[in-house]
Amino acid sequence: GLSHNQVRPVLQTRDGSLWIGTEGGGLNRLKDGVITTWDIAQGLPASMVWALHEGRDGSLWVGTQRGLAQIKDGRVRKTITTRDGLPGDIVRAVFEAPDGTLWIGTRGAGLCTLRDGRVTVLSGDSTVRNSVIHAIVADRQGTIWIGSNGGLTRVVHGSCTTFTTSDGLSSDNVYAIHEDRDRVLWIGTY
């Protein structure tokens, strides 16, 4: 019943829905045994879904091949693209920090934030600016960690420090980041 067989991100939201992003069939929601699909006809900017994140207000943020969409109450409420200030339209990662700032990672065009309707491009670190962003998380101290094809980048008060194989990573391609209960940061590389 999925709209496409190639699955990218999968996310379970607080209401128990399982959201499944696909490589060409848009976004699917499995809830109570029923699959519902969002695609271009329902307002998504593209059928290729790269990233999913549930915001504090229950919004679902959807990173696509042609921008970022916000789904709330079953409808696409907002679409954000380069016309709105994104550094690139291919959105590969999205994360809402504890302070409400939405961090958006693109493919090869860099990283930006969205706060109070305003997009701000983070331009200080050339690694982040020129990389494919794969993952964005915040640790319990509020430090933002970014995984990209250029390594692992730590953002503290707008200042970036990037760690690579020369610092001990097994690869500069960082696809996943997770902080466990003991505050250990786990890094998935490829």
C-alpha positions in Angstrom: 0.0 0.0 0.0 3.0 2.4 0.1 3.1 5.0 -2.7 6.7 3.9 -3.6 8.9 0.9 -2.8 12.1 2.9 -2.0 11.8 4.2 1.5 14.0 7.0 2.9 13.2 8.5 6.3 10.8 6.9 8.8 9.5 8.6 11.9 6.9 7.8 14.5 5.2 10.8 15.9 3.6 11.4 19.4 0.1 10.5 18.1 1.3 7.0 17.1 1.4 7.7 13.3 4.3 6.1 11.4 5.5 8.5 8.7 7.3 7.0 5.7 9.2 9.2 3.2 9.8 7.7 -0.2 12.1 8.3 -3.1 9.4 9.2 -5.6 6.0 8.6 -4.1 5.9 11.4 -1.6 5.0 10.9 2.1 2.9 8.1 3.6 1.3 8.0 7.0 0.3 4.7 8.5 -2.2 5.2 11.3 -4.8 2.7 12.6 -4.0 0.4 9.7 -4.7 3.0 7.0 -2.1 4.5 4.7 -2.6 8.2 3.6 -0.3 9.8 1.0 0.8 13.4 0.6 2.5 14.3 -2.7 2.6 17.3 -5.0 -1.2 17.2 -5.5 -1.5 17.7 -1.7 1.0 20.5 -1.6 4.4 18.9 -1.1 7.0 20.7 -3.1 8.4 17.3 -4.5 7.8 13.6 -4.4 11.3 12.8 -3.2 11.3 13.0 0.7 14.7 13.1 2.4 14.0 14.2 6.0 11.3 14.1 8.6 11.0 15.8 12.0 8.2 16.4 14.5 8.1 19.9 15.9 7.2 20.8 19.5 3.8 22.0 18.2 3.0 18.7 16.5 3.9 20.0 13.0 5.6 17.5 10.8 8.6 19.1 8.9 9.3 17.4 5.6 12.6 17.9 3.7 12.2 17.3 0.0 14.0 17.5 -3.3 12.5 21.0 -3.8 12.3 22.6 -0.4 10.9 22.2 3.1 7.2 21.7 3.9 5.3 21.9 7.2 2.3 19.6 7.6 -0.1 20.5 10.5 -3.6 19.1 11.1 -3.3 17.0 8.0 -2.6 19.8 5.6 0.6 21.3 4.1 0.6 24.7 5.8 3.9 26.2 4.6 6.5 25.6 2.0 10.0 27.1 2.3 12.4 27.2 -0.7 15.4 29.2 -2.0 12.8 31.9 -2.8 12.3 32.3 1.0 16.1 32.3 1.8 17.1 28.6 1.9 20.7 28.2 0.6 19.5 25.2 -1.5 16.2 23.4 -2.2 17.4 19.9 -1.6 16.6 19.5 2.2 18.4 16.5 3.6 18.1 17.1 7.4 15.8 19.1 9.6 15.7 19.4 13.4 14.0 21.7 15.9 16.3 22.7 18.8 15.0 23.1 22.3 14.8 26.9 21.9 12.4 26.5 19.0 14.9 27.2 16.2 14.5 25.0 13.2 17.8 23.8 11.7 17.8 22.9 8.1 20.5 21.1 6.3 20.8 21.0 2.5 22.7 19.1 -0.1 25.8 20.9 -1.0 24.5 24.4 -0.2 24.9 24.5 3.5 23.0 25.0 6.7 20.4 27.5 7.8 18.0 28.2 10.7 14.4 29.3 10.7 13.1 31.3 13.6 10.1 33.6 13.8 9.6 33.1 10.0 13.1 34.3 9.1 15.7 32.1 7.4 19.3 32.8 8.4 22.2 31.0 6.5 25.1 29.8 8.7 28.0 30.8 6.6 31.0 30.7 9.0 32.3 27.1 8.4 33.3 26.2 4.8 32.9 22.4 5.6 29.2 22.9 6.5 28.6 25.5 3.8 29.8 23.1 1.0 28.7 19.7 2.4 25.7 17.4 2.1 24.1 17.6 5.5 22.8 14.2 6.6 21.9 14.6 10.3 21.3 17.4 12.8 20.7 16.9 16.6 21.1 18.8 19.9 22.7 17.2 22.9 21.4 17.8 26.5 23.5 20.9 26.9 21.9 22.4 23.7 25.0 22.0 21.6 24.0 21.4 17.9 25.8 18.5 16.1 25.8 18.2 12.4 26.7 15.1 10.4 27.8 15.7 6.8 30.0 14.3 4.1 32.6 16.7 5.5 32.7 15.2 9.0 31.0 16.0 12.4 30.5 19.6 13.2 29.8 21.1 16.6 27.9 24.4 16.7 28.2 26.4 20.0 26.9 30.0 20.0 27.2 30.2 16.2 30.9 29.0 16.2 31.6 25.8 14.3 34.3 23.2 15.0 34.5 20.3 12.5 35.9 16.8 13.4 37.2 14.5 10.7 39.2 11.3 10.2 42.3 13.3 11.3 40.5 13.7 14.7 39.6 10.0 15.0 36.4 9.5 13.0 36.3 6.3 11.1 35.0 8.2 8.0 34.2 11.8 7.1 30.7 10.7 5.9 28.6 11.1 9.1 25.0 9.9 8.5 23.6 9.5 12.0 24.1 11.1 15.5 22.6 10.0 18.7 23.2 10.9 22.4 22.4 8.1 24.8 21.2 8.2 28.5 24.8 8.4 29.7 25.4 11.5 27.4 27.6 9.5 25.1 27.4 10.7 21.5 27.2 7.9 19.0 28.3 8.7 15.4 27.2 6.6 12.4 29.6 6.9 9.5 29.7 5.4 6.0 
